[in-house]
Amino acid sequence: MPDQTPLLRQWLLMQMLARRHFGATVKELAHELSVSEKTIRRDLERLQYSGIPLKRIEEAYGRISWKLDRPEGAPPVSFTFDEAAALHLARRFMEPLAGTYLWQAAQRAFQKLRALLGTDTLRYLEKFAAFFHQTQFGAVDYSQQAELIDNLMIGAEERRAVRIRYQSLKATEPVSYEVHPYGLTYHRGALYLVGMAPHHKQIRHWKVRRIAAAELSDRSFRMPPDFDIHQHFAKSFGVFHGDGDVAVRIRFAAPVARYVSEAQWHESQKLARQRDGSLIAEFQLDGYEEIKRWILSFGRFAQVIEPEALRNEIAEELQQMTALYAPTDEQAVGQKPPARSRSGLLAEMN
């Protein structure tokens, strides 16, 4: 396993020590990971520096072994029945990590929980699972991209450039180029890579599902010291990132006002109830491409107050949509369309 990256090797090293209750020597670890003893010592030092609770044990005849110990002062790891049951039922929410090394470790933990709970209890708990349904609307399966995601994560952790093969939504074929990965973000069922595109000299986002390949390089990069992925998205209404500073005000009609007020759509939001039952929502964003789609999803129950440019864009969008539904020559002229019910939209919000 000499071709493994340091981050992955250290993860495997922790896994090995976690399974060996009596520890292992540097020589044994080096043999199993097919690396030098010097490399293992360097990895152990790095793990200790990072706060991993490793313990050095001096045994008879000068034998020295290492083991993964419980942090000093930490209580033993144990779960009450309801905690174990809740973790078992929540396992499906880790599916975005499917296939990665983190997923493999999580599956081992869930396997222990299943052993703890027992067959009869698990059968009983599955009855509760029937009450909780996670929709698959827009969900992405990453089980075939495990190694690719690992390479992106390692690149971000070790500040190593990654050469990706990417096909954008509008492209007819994939293109290969180098990126500097800063981190991953999860939005509406999909993973996105955030990083620097050196050839464009700007921070960009790539949808992971559209990355066909990701190869780690030996070239390192420096991430701006003031970059913070959370602050990077602070003014975004999703994953689109703009350079503007736009104040957006929307009036939501009474039938959807409560639905809008029940959620945190953006950290800058300000909601004000009106006497007629409507709601005025205010947001401070870096652009309005994504919020425009969100507003349109409310149909006639949402009206943009400002900015004027967004009002005009939505008006133009609605005109184009109206043209799509205009009667053709083959349709009966003068046929009265059926009255549109608002029950469909409102049913989704109840």
Phi, psi and omega in degrees: 000031184292341182273003179288145178287157181305317182297314180292320180297319179293326176295315178295325178297317178296321179299316181297315181292328180293330182273343182258100184294335180260007176083181179209152179276164177301320181296317180295318180294318180297321180295316183290329181263000177057043176228175181283159177295328178298320179295318179297316179299320179294321178294317180297321178295318180295319180294318178297319180296329181276001177094006178290128185285074177269143181237130178266124185243124177265120183252186180297150177063027176077008179290131179241125179235164180237145177217155177272114187254163174287138179305143182300128179085354181281140178289155177299143181284117178210158181233144169285168183300314183292328177293315179297319180295319180295318178296320179297316182289335183272001186299331183293340181283356176264009184300333176300340179267008185306131176092342181278170179295328176296321179296319180298318178294320179297321180295324176294322178295318179294327177296321177294321178296319179297321178294323179293320185282324180090158185299312183297318180294318179298319178298321179292318182295329180297339174294323177291324181301331180294340180274348182242113181243125176261116182293151179258015181298113179077004182289147183243138178266117182254012185298334179268002181242025184303309182294322179298314180295320177300318179297321178294318179294319179294318178301318179292320182291318186261006179055051178245137179294149179232133176265119183247156172246112192232138176239108180292169185299325183266351183283149179269342179207155182289154179233140180258135177196170184264142177227159175250101185287130178258331181168177179242147175230149183246122184218121175050050174082007182225149177265141177230138175270134176246130180186182179267134173261098185303325183289342176252348181056045178205155178284132181226172178237142178231130176287123187300324181298338181266001177272115183278332181204151178215112184245123179291140176248173178270357181277131179263165178219163177251124177275138179308130184299337182264006181283132176223122187297329179290317177292329180301323181262006187304323182254009179271144176262046183144234181245352175285133183240126179243177181249006183271183175218093191244130174267122182244128177236131184228137173258123177256130181295160184308320183300336181244001184300316181294319179302315181294321184287346184277354185229157173263102184274329180200149184294342180268358189296143172229125184244134181227117177288143179250160184298331181276006179093351179281178183221135175252123181249136179238138179224147174246108190235169177265001179179174183228021180296313183282324180291335177298317179294323179295317179297316180298333180294342179270358178058224185284000181270000179232135180226125178284129176269315175205156006279163181297324181298322178290321176303316182293320179296318180291321178299317179294321178298317181293324177297319179293322178293319179299321180296327179296330184258006178292143181296140178269175180296332182282344180272156182294126179286135178086001179291126183281123180291152179296146180298135182277129178267144177270000186294328182298309181295315184292330180297326180289340185260352181287000000 
